[in-house]
Amino acid sequence: MKRRTDQQRSRLAAHVFVCTTDRDAEYACCADAGAEETLEAVKTWLRERNAFWSPIGVSETSCLALCSEGGTAITIQPRDEWYSDVRPEDVPALLEREFGPDAEDVAPG
Ligand code: FES
């Protein structure tokens, strides 16, 4: 086991977690609400600003307990920001609000 906290702290200012949970149940899940498209929109926005993975990480995650038919759940850590009902078209405004128009605001929130 290797502890790599210092490496990640120096590389990552924030981490965007996008729920892509799919479930065969009567309850809403992010996969049925456009999660893959929302995830791609997050990656694209960051790539276009040369901020994808350094300094802003992106990962798929399991259920964030914000399930909705209206869109995908996202959390941004360590800022402790939480969103539900995110549609792909919402992503630019959401990320601009969090990180600024050029993803330059990467100080811990
Ligand atoms: S399935 Fe995405 S928050 Fe629950």
Residues whose N, C-alpha, C, O or C-beta is under 5 A from the ligand:
A	BS01	FES	C19 T21 A28 C29 C30 C63 L64 A65 L66 C67 A73
